[in-house]
Amino acid sequence: MTTIKDVAQKAGVSVATVSRVVNNGPKVSKKTIAHVKQVMTELGYTPNANARALVTQKSSTVGVVIPELTDPFFASLAGGVEQVARAYKRQLLLSTGQISADAELKAIQLLIERQCDVIVVHSKFLDDDTLINLSQQIKGLVIIDRFIPAIAQRCVWLDNQEGGKTAARHFVTLGHQSFACISSNYQIEDPSLRLNGFRQGLESANFNLIAELTSFSEPTLRGGELATQKLLASNHQFSALFVYNDAMAIGAISTLEDNGFRVPQDISVIGFDDVLLSRYSRPKLTTMHYPIEQMAQQAAELAIALATNSHETINSQGIKHVPRLVKRESTASYTTI
């Protein structure tokens, strides 16, 4: 492997001069820069990004922390950050939080060790104080899908509670009077906000969500199946089902139909997130659109602005999004036979 010393020797300059050329340092003539770069090309020398970061205290990377790689939702998040990284000629560094506070912190620390000065973090398990302290260490740290008032200007977030309210209003508008909800059993903020919003939306229309018609499970296809089985076993009737995410909703629809219920003729179903799969399920899923790719792009832009002191582009209140109802085929007007 060609080293910086090899380049210096062939170019007839010092290692320090080659280092200045690599890092765009001062006090090097245009003629010397051109000569050193030509030698670098001839020898096939590629500067080490980590070594360069140690010298300049800056990185040519954008880091992103997501819980896992397999979920399409988080793949969209990472994809949105990557688009911005590419536009700024930066490389994407991806680290996973693995759905625990310890793993989230280690994922962030790994990026810090790589001299990453721009980091977008999806964190649900670290406490507010830890994230606030990290934001004081990392100029370009931005939190996505969470709002922390003390660092509001670093947050790009979704109003999950309003999403639940919107789903409830849609069911009421369709004439439904008996409701059920499937939620995630993960001990994070999103499920409780969506569920509380749904309850509030029903209460504002003088309806209630009874405890027996709220079921919890893992936020997966299988989780939706198991949660629906619990609802059916309760022997309580319902014609409208609000589900924490699209994967659970599709699992719920499959289970309902396996048990003789037609969707939406007998039971209407609303999911959440609007992932790609929701457009191809049968019936196509009515859901709450979560603009995660757009939010990820905004978070990456904000992180770069913070890291580079471009404060004119920063909103002191952060960036708030409201989910939008996408009407497809899994909801219909309530009718009695």
C-alpha positions in Angstrom: 0.0 0.0 0.0 1.3 3.4 -1.0 2.0 5.7 2.0 2.3 9.4 2.4 6.1 8.9 2.8 6.2 7.2 -0.6 4.5 10.3 -2.2 6.9 12.7 -0.4 9.9 10.7 -1.5 8.9 10.6 -5.2 7.7 14.2 -5.3 10.9 15.4 -3.6 9.1 17.2 -0.9 8.6 16.8 2.9 5.9 14.6 4.4 4.5 17.8 6.0 4.1 19.4 2.5 2.2 16.3 1.2 0.0 16.5 4.4 -0.8 20.2 3.7 -1.8 19.4 0.1 -4.0 16.5 1.3 -5.7 18.7 3.9 -5.8 21.9 1.8 -3.4 23.6 4.2 -1.7 27.0 3.7 1.8 27.9 2.5 1.9 25.6 -0.5 2.3 27.0 -4.0 -0.1 26.1 -6.8 2.8 24.5 -8.7 3.8 22.3 -5.7 0.1 21.3 -5.2 -0.2 20.2 -8.8 3.0 18.3 -8.7 2.1 16.4 -5.5 -1.4 15.6 -6.7 0.1 14.2 -10.0 2.5 12.0 -8.0 -0.4 10.8 -5.8 -2.3 9.8 -8.9 0.7 8.0 -10.4 1.2 6.0 -7.2 -2.5 5.4 -6.6 -2.3 7.1 -3.2 -5.7 7.6 -1.4 -5.7 9.8 1.7 -6.9 8.1 4.9 -10.2 9.8 5.9 -9.7 9.0 9.6 -6.2 10.4 9.6 -7.3 13.5 7.8 -10.1 14.0 10.4 -7.5 13.8 13.2 -5.5 16.5 11.6 -8.3 18.9 10.6 -10.7 18.0 13.5 -13.3 17.7 10.8 -14.9 14.7 9.0 -16.1 14.2 5.5 -18.9 12.0 6.9 -22.5 12.2 8.0 -23.4 9.7 10.8 -26.9 8.3 11.3 -28.1 6.1 14.2 -31.2 4.0 13.7 -32.6 1.1 15.8 -32.2 -1.6 13.2 -31.5 -2.2 9.5 -34.3 -4.5 8.5 -37.3 -2.3 9.1 -38.3 -0.5 5.8 -39.2 2.6 7.9 -35.6 3.0 9.2 -34.2 2.1 5.8 -36.1 5.2 4.4 -34.7 7.3 7.2 -31.1 6.3 6.4 -31.8 6.8 2.7 -33.0 10.4 3.3 -29.8 11.2 5.2 -27.6 9.6 2.6 -29.1 11.7 -0.2 -28.0 14.9 1.7 -24.6 13.4 2.5 -24.0 12.7 -1.2 -25.1 16.2 -2.1 -22.5 17.6 0.2 -19.9 15.1 -1.0 -19.8 13.4 2.4 -19.9 9.7 3.1 -22.6 8.0 5.2 -21.6 6.2 8.4 -24.4 4.0 9.7 -24.7 2.7 13.3 -27.5 0.8 14.9 -29.1 1.4 18.4 -30.6 -2.1 18.6 -33.6 -0.9 20.7 -31.8 -0.3 24.0 -30.3 2.8 25.8 -26.8 1.2 26.1 -26.7 0.3 22.5 -27.9 3.7 21.4 -25.2 5.4 23.4 -22.5 3.0 22.1 -23.7 3.7 18.5 -23.3 7.4 19.0 -19.9 7.1 20.7 -18.7 4.9 17.8 -19.5 7.8 15.4 -17.7 10.3 17.7 -14.6 8.1 17.7 -14.7 8.3 13.9 -14.4 12.1 14.2 -17.9 12.4 12.8 -19.1 16.0 13.4 -22.5 15.6 11.7 -24.8 13.0 13.3 -28.6 12.4 12.9 -29.9 10.3 15.8 -33.1 8.3 16.1 -33.2 7.6 19.8 -36.1 6.3 21.8 -34.4 4.9 24.9 -31.7 7.4 25.9 -33.0 9.9 28.5 -33.4 13.6 27.6 -30.4 14.6 29.8 -28.0 12.3 28.0 -29.0 13.6 24.6 -28.8 17.2 25.8 -25.2 16.5 27.1 -24.3 14.9 23.8 -25.6 17.9 21.9 -23.2 20.1 23.9 -20.3 17.8 22.8 -21.3 17.5 19.1 -22.1 20.7 17.2 -23.8 18.9 14.4 -26.0 16.5 16.5 -29.7 16.4 15.5 -32.5 14.3 17.0 -35.1 12.9 14.6 -38.6 11.6 15.5 -38.5 13.1 19.0 -39.0 16.5 20.6 -36.9 17.7 23.6 -37.8 21.3 24.6 -34.3 22.1 25.9 -32.7 21.4 22.5 -35.8 22.2 20.4 -33.6 23.7 17.6 -32.0 20.3 17.1 -35.2 18.4 16.8 -37.1 17.2 13.6 -40.2 15.5 14.9 -43.7 14.2 14.1 -46.9 15.1 16.1 -47.9 11.5 16.8 -50.8 12.5 19.0 -52.4 14.5 16.2 -52.0 11.5 14.0 -54.1 9.4 16.5 -56.8 12.2 16.6 -57.0 12.3 12.8 -57.5 8.6 12.6 -60.4 8.8 15.2 -62.0 11.7 13.3 -61.9 9.7 10.1 -63.7 6.7 11.7 -66.3 9.0 13.2 -66.9 10.7 9.9 -67.5 7.3 8.4 -70.2 6.6 11.0 -68.4 4.0 13.2 -69.5 3.7 16.8 -67.4 0.9 18.2 -63.6 1.1 18.2 -60.5 -1.0 18.9 -56.8 -0.2 19.0 -53.6 -2.2 18.5 -50.5 -0.6 19.9 -46.8 -1.5 20.3 -45.6 -2.9 23.6 -42.3 -1.1 23.3 -41.8 1.2 26.3 -41.2 4.3 24.2 -43.1 7.5 23.6 -44.7 7.0 20.1 -47.2 4.2 21.0 -48.6 6.1 24.0 -48.9 9.4 22.0 -50.7 7.7 19.1 -53.0 5.8 21.5 -53.7 8.9 23.6 -54.5 10.9 20.5 -56.9 8.3 19.3 -58.7 8.3 22.6 -58.9 12.0 22.7 -60.3 12.1 19.2 -63.0 9.6 20.1 -63.8 11.5 23.4 -64.2 14.8 21.5 -67.0 13.0 19.5 -68.5 11.5 22.7 -67.2 8.0 22.2 -64.9 5.9 24.4 -62.2 3.3 23.8 -62.8 0.5 26.3 -59.8 -1.2 27.9 -60.7 -4.7 26.6 -60.5 -3.4 23.0 -56.9 -2.1 23.4 -54.3 -4.8 22.6 -50.5 -4.6 22.8 -47.8 -6.6 21.0 -44.5 -6.3 19.1 -44.7 -3.8 16.2 -44.4 -6.5 13.5 -46.6 -8.5 11.2 -46.7 -11.3 13.8 -47.4 -8.8 16.5 -50.4 -7.5 14.6 -51.6 -11.1 14.3 -51.3 -11.9 18.0 -52.9 -8.6 19.1 -55.9 -9.1 16.8 -56.4 -12.6 18.2 -56.6 -11.1 21.7 -59.2 -8.6 20.5 -61.3 -11.3 19.0 -61.0 -13.4 22.1 -62.4 -10.5 24.2 -65.9 -11.1 22.6 -66.4 -7.4 22.3 -67.8 -6.1 19.0 -65.9 -3.4 17.0 -66.2 -2.0 13.5 -63.1 0.3 13.4 -59.5 -0.7 14.2 -56.6 1.8 14.6 -53.2 0.2 14.5 -49.8 1.5 15.7 -48.0 0.9 12.4 -48.5 -0.6 8.9 -46.8 -3.9 9.6 -49.1 -4.6 12.5 -52.1 -3.4 10.5 -51.4 -5.8 7.7 -51.0 -8.6 10.2 -54.3 -7.6 11.7 -56.1 -7.6 8.4 -54.8 -11.1 7.6 -56.0 -12.4 11.0 -59.4 -10.8 10.7 -60.0 -12.3 7.3 -58.8 -15.7 8.5 -61.5 -15.4 11.2 -64.3 -14.7 8.7 -64.3 -10.8 8.9 -64.2 -8.8 5.7 -62.1 -5.6 5.5 -63.5 -3.0 5.2 -67.1 -4.3 4.8 -67.2 -5.6 8.4 -64.2 -3.9 10.0 -62.3 -0.8 8.8 -58.6 -0.6 9.5 -56.2 2.4 9.7 -52.4 1.9 10.0 -49.6 4.4 10.6 -46.4 5.3 8.7 -47.4 4.7 5.0 -44.5 2.4 4.2 -44.3 1.0 0.7 -45.9 -2.3 1.7 -49.1 -0.5 2.6 -49.7 0.4 -1.1 -49.5 -3.3 -2.1 -51.4 -5.0 0.7 -54.9 -6.4 0.0 -56.9 -4.4 0.5 -54.6 -1.4 0.1 -54.1 0.1 3.5 -55.6 3.4 4.7 -52.9 4.9 6.8 -51.3 8.0 8.4 -48.5 9.2 6.2 -45.2 9.7 8.0 -42.8 11.8 5.8 -39.8 10.1 7.3 -37.5 10.5 4.2 -38.3 14.2 4.0 -37.7 14.6 7.7 -34.4 12.7 7.4 -33.3 15.0 4.7 -34.2 18.1 6.8 -32.4 16.6 9.8 -29.2 16.0 7.8 -29.4 19.6 6.4 -29.9 20.9 9.9 -27.0 18.9 11.3 -24.6 20.2 8.6 -25.8 23.8 9.2 -25.2 23.4 13.0 -21.7 21.9 12.3 -20.7 24.7 9.9 -22.3 27.5 11.9 -24.9 28.3 9.2 -27.3 29.6 11.8 -29.5 31.6 9.4 -31.1 28.3 8.4 -31.9 27.1 11.9 -35.4 27.4 13.5 -35.2 27.8 17.3 -38.4 25.8 17.7 -37.2 22.8 15.6 -39.0 21.3 12.7 -42.5 19.9 13.4 -44.5 17.6 11.0 -48.1 16.5 11.2 -49.1 13.1 9.8 -51.5 13.1 6.9 -54.4 10.7 6.3 -53.9 8.6 3.1 -57.3 7.1 2.2 -57.1 3.7 0.4 -59.2 0.6 0.5 -59.2 -0.7 4.1 -61.8 1.8 5.5 -65.4 2.3 4.5 -68.6 3.8 5.8 -70.3 1.8 8.7 -73.4 0.0 7.7 -75.8 -2.3 9.6 -77.3 -5.3 8.0 
